[in-house]
């Protein structure tokens, strides 16, 4: 089971961990603890560095978190660093989505059914079809 540090401190940028296990080729690492957020709830995974190796993807696997890496790692102690600009951008967009979704639902009865975070743009899918220009302006 991976201790999920991001639940206690979403602002944590660097941490120490232990690589407990790796995949056969070493390109997927399982840590005893992590601040790398996996893809979940419409929010993309974190990237960053583990022991000098780029983290390419982070995914939840049952009770543990898999960190897909650009190069193999061996078990042992490692230092880890989150790509902070990416994480902070995702945090801001996610918070903004909750606020905007609440306005669409409370003022117009339009429930959010999905949300996509992106580097260039983000989208909200609302139940009931496309929102008319007036509704969008009023929500803003």
C-alpha positions as a Markdown table, in Angstrom:
| # | Residue | x | y | z |
|---|---|---|---|---|
| 1 | Unk | 0.0 | 0.0 | 0.0 |
| 2 | Unk | 1.4 | 3.4 | -1.0 |
| 3 | Unk | 1.2 | 6.3 | 1.5 |
| 4 | Unk | -0.5 | 9.1 | -0.4 |
| 5 | Unk | 1.3 | 12.3 | 0.7 |
| 6 | Unk | -0.8 | 14.5 | -1.6 |
| 7 | Unk | -3.9 | 13.9 | 0.6 |
| 8 | Unk | -2.1 | 15.6 | 3.5 |
| 9 | Unk | -0.2 | 18.3 | 1.7 |
| 10 | Unk | -1.1 | 19.2 | -1.9 |
| 11 | Unk | 1.7 | 21.8 | -1.8 |
| 12 | Unk | 4.5 | 19.3 | -1.2 |
| 13 | Unk | 7.1 | 19.7 | -3.9 |
| 14 | Unk | 9.9 | 17.4 | -2.8 |
| 15 | Unk | 10.0 | 14.3 | -0.6 |
| 16 | Unk | 12.1 | 11.2 | 0.1 |
| 17 | Unk | 10.8 | 7.7 | -0.5 |
| 18 | Unk | 11.8 | 4.1 | -0.9 |
| 19 | Unk | 11.4 | 2.2 | -4.1 |
| 20 | Unk | 9.9 | -1.1 | -2.8 |
| 21 | Unk | 9.4 | -2.8 | -6.1 |
| 22 | Unk | 9.8 | -2.3 | -9.9 |
| 23 | Unk | 8.4 | -3.9 | -13.0 |
| 24 | Unk | 10.5 | -6.6 | -14.7 |
| 25 | Unk | 12.3 | -4.0 | -16.8 |
| 26 | Unk | 12.5 | -1.5 | -13.9 |
| 27 | Unk | 10.6 | 1.2 | -15.8 |
| 28 | Unk | 7.6 | 1.2 | -13.4 |
| 29 | Unk | 8.4 | 1.9 | -9.7 |
| 30 | Unk | 6.3 | 1.4 | -6.7 |
| 31 | Unk | 7.2 | 3.7 | -3.8 |
| 32 | Unk | 6.4 | 3.3 | -0.1 |
| 33 | Unk | 5.0 | 6.9 | -0.2 |
| 34 | Unk | 4.3 | 9.4 | -2.9 |
| 35 | Unk | 3.3 | 13.0 | -3.5 |
| 36 | Unk | 2.8 | 12.2 | -7.3 |
| 37 | Unk | -1.0 | 12.5 | -7.9 |
| 38 | Unk | -2.3 | 9.7 | -10.2 |
| 39 | Unk | -4.9 | 10.4 | -12.9 |
| 40 | Unk | -8.2 | 10.6 | -11.1 |
| 41 | Unk | -11.5 | 12.5 | -11.1 |
| 42 | Unk | -10.7 | 14.3 | -14.4 |
| 43 | Unk | -7.4 | 15.6 | -13.0 |
| 44 | Unk | -4.3 | 14.4 | -14.9 |
| 45 | Unk | -1.3 | 12.8 | -13.2 |
| 46 | Unk | 1.7 | 14.7 | -11.9 |
| 47 | Unk | 5.1 | 14.5 | -13.6 |
| 48 | Unk | 8.5 | 15.2 | -12.1 |
| 49 | Unk | 11.7 | 13.4 | -11.2 |
| 50 | Unk | 12.5 | 10.4 | -9.1 |
| 51 | Unk | 16.2 | 9.8 | -8.4 |
| 52 | Unk | 17.1 | 11.9 | -11.5 |
| 53 | Unk | 14.7 | 10.0 | -13.8 |
| 54 | Unk | 11.7 | 11.6 | -15.5 |
| 55 | Unk | 8.3 | 10.5 | -14.3 |
| 56 | Unk | 6.2 | 9.9 | -17.5 |
| 57 | Unk | 2.9 | 8.7 | -16.0 |
| 58 | Unk | 1.3 | 8.0 | -12.6 |
| 59 | Unk | -1.5 | 5.6 | -12.2 |
| 60 | Unk | -3.5 | 4.0 | -9.4 |
| 61 | Unk | -3.2 | 0.2 | -9.2 |
| 62 | Unk | -5.4 | -1.2 | -6.4 |
| 63 | Unk | -3.8 | 0.0 | -3.1 |
| 64 | Unk | -0.6 | 1.3 | -4.6 |
| 65 | Unk | 0.6 | 3.9 | -7.1 |
| 66 | Unk | 2.6 | 3.0 | -10.2 |
| 67 | Unk | 5.2 | 5.5 | -11.4 |
| 68 | Unk | 6.1 | 4.9 | -15.1 |
| 69 | Unk | 9.6 | 6.2 | -15.7 |
| 70 | Unk | 11.8 | 7.2 | -18.6 |
| 71 | Unk | 14.6 | 4.8 | -17.4 |
| 72 | Unk | 14.8 | 1.9 | -15.0 |
| 73 | Unk | 15.3 | 2.4 | -11.3 |
| 74 | Unk | 16.5 | -0.1 | -8.7 |
| 75 | Unk | 14.9 | -0.6 | -5.3 |
| 76 | Unk | 16.2 | 1.7 | -2.5 |
| 77 | Unk | 16.0 | 5.2 | -1.2 |
| 78 | Unk | 15.2 | 8.0 | -3.6 |
| 79 | Unk | 14.6 | 11.7 | -3.7 |
| 80 | Unk | 11.6 | 12.9 | -5.6 |
| 81 | Unk | 10.5 | 16.2 | -7.0 |
| 82 | Unk | 7.1 | 17.2 | -8.4 |
| 83 | Unk | 6.8 | 19.3 | -11.5 |
| 84 | Unk | 5.4 | 22.2 | -9.5 |
| 85 | Unk | 4.2 | 24.5 | -12.3 |
| 86 | Unk | 2.2 | 21.7 | -13.8 |
| 87 | Unk | 0.8 | 20.6 | -10.4 |
| 88 | Unk | -0.2 | 24.2 | -9.5 |
| 89 | Unk | -1.8 | 24.8 | -12.8 |
| 90 | Unk | -3.9 | 21.7 | -12.4 |
| 91 | Unk | -4.8 | 22.7 | -8.8 |
| 92 | Unk | -6.0 | 26.2 | -10.0 |
| 93 | Unk | -8.0 | 24.8 | -12.9 |
| 94 | Unk | -9.6 | 22.1 | -10.7 |
| 95 | Unk | -10.7 | 24.7 | -8.1 |
| 96 | Unk | -12.0 | 27.0 | -10.9 |
| 97 | Unk | -14.0 | 24.1 | -12.3 |
| 98 | Unk | -15.7 | 23.4 | -9.0 |
| 99 | Unk | -16.7 | 27.1 | -8.7 |
| 100 | Unk | -17.9 | 27.4 | -12.3 |
| 101 | Unk | -19.8 | 24.0 | -12.1 |
| 102 | Unk | -21.6 | 25.3 | -8.9 |
| 103 | Unk | -22.7 | 28.5 | -10.7 |
| 104 | Unk | -24.0 | 26.6 | -13.7 |
| 105 | Unk | -25.9 | 24.2 | -11.5 |
| 106 | Unk | -27.3 | 26.7 | -8.9 |
| 107 | Unk | -28.2 | 29.4 | -11.4 |
| 108 | Unk | -29.2 | 27.5 | -14.5 |
| 109 | Unk | -29.8 | 23.9 | -13.4 |
| 110 | Unk | -27.0 | 22.6 | -15.6 |
| 111 | Unk | -25.1 | 19.8 | -13.9 |
| 112 | Unk | -21.5 | 19.1 | -14.9 |
| 113 | Unk | -21.1 | 15.6 | -16.2 |
| 114 | Unk | -17.4 | 15.7 | -17.1 |
| 115 | Unk | -14.4 | 18.0 | -17.0 |
| 116 | Unk | -11.2 | 18.0 | -19.0 |
| 117 | Unk | -8.0 | 19.8 | -17.9 |
| 118 | Unk | -5.6 | 20.8 | -20.6 |
| 119 | Unk | -2.5 | 22.9 | -21.1 |
| 120 | Unk | -4.1 | 25.1 | -23.8 |
| 121 | Unk | -7.7 | 24.9 | -22.8 |
| 122 | Unk | -10.1 | 23.2 | -20.4 |
| 123 | Unk | -13.7 | 22.1 | -21.0 |
| 124 | Unk | -16.8 | 21.5 | -19.0 |
| 125 | Unk | -19.5 | 19.2 | -20.3 |
| 126 | Unk | -22.9 | 20.2 | -19.0 |
| 127 | Unk | -26.0 | 18.0 | -18.8 |
| 128 | Unk | -28.7 | 19.2 | -21.2 |
| 129 | Unk | -26.6 | 20.2 | -24.2 |
| 130 | Unk | -24.7 | 23.4 | -25.2 |
| 131 | Unk | -25.2 | 26.5 | -23.1 |
| 132 | Unk | -26.4 | 29.5 | -24.9 |
| 133 | Unk | -24.3 | 32.7 | -25.0 |
| 134 | Unk | -26.4 | 34.5 | -22.4 |
| 135 | Unk | -26.0 | 31.7 | -19.9 |
| 136 | Unk | -22.2 | 31.5 | -20.4 |
| 137 | Unk | -21.9 | 35.3 | -19.9 |
| 138 | Unk | -24.1 | 35.2 | -16.8 |
| 139 | Unk | -22.1 | 32.3 | -15.4 |
| 140 | Unk | -18.8 | 34.2 | -15.9 |
